[in-house]
């Protein structure tokens, strides 16, 4: 059953999830993958560490989606290849 309070995904987000199963060129792009490095489960207010496959350059943000809430978090930078 669909979650009526869920945040709708855009075309790029859906393609990111399904790109491993699609063998056709589409006019969308998959987002770069990222891995949660710190322990799970995480609690509100704790720091987490993310490891991207390609290291971003410059000032960047991480977006968390939960239900209808979309939360943008400014990162503290990169240390040892991990986003903090």
N, C-alpha and C positions, 0 to 999 in steps of 0.2 A: 504494500500500500504506500502511496506517495505521502511524503511528509508535507502537510500544508503550510507548516511554519519554516520549511527549509529555504535556504538561500538559492535562488535559481542560478545555474551555471551558464556562463557564456559559451560561445562556440569553441573558442580556443581551449577553455578548461575541459570541455567534454572531449575534444580531440586529444588532449594530453592524456586523459584516462584511457581512451579507446585506441590510440595510435598503434599499439602493439598488434592489434587485430585488423587494421585497415591497410590494404595493399594498393591504394589508389592515391594519386596526387589530388589534394584538395586545397582550396584557397584559404587555408587556416594554418596556424603554426602551433606546435606543441611547446609548452613551457619547459624550461630546463629542469631536470630532476634535482631533488634535494633530499638528504637523509637526516633523520633525527638521530643525533649521536648521544645526547644525555639520556639518563635513565628514564624509564617509563613506569608508572604513569606520572605525568607532571601535575603539579598543583598550581593554583592561582597564585601569581606573584613570584614564582620561581623562575630562574634563568634557564634557558634551554640552549643547546648548541646544535647548529645545523651544518651539514657538510654538503656544499654544492658540488656537482660534477665539474663545472667550470667556475673558476673564481671570478666573482663580479668585480668591476672596477668602479670607483667613485662612491658617491652617496647613494644608498639604496634602502628599501623598506621590505619588511616581510608582512604578508597579509594572512590573517587567520579568519576562517569562516566557520561560524557556529550558529545554526538555526538562521534567524534573520539578522544576526549581528555580523558585521564585517569590521574587523579590527585591524588597523594599520599600526605597525610597530617599527619605529626607526631603530636600526641595528646599531650596535656599539662598534662595529668594525669586524675585521677578520684577524684571527690569531691562530697560527698553526693550521691554516687551511679551513678553519671552522668559522661560521658566521655566529657572532655573539650578540 
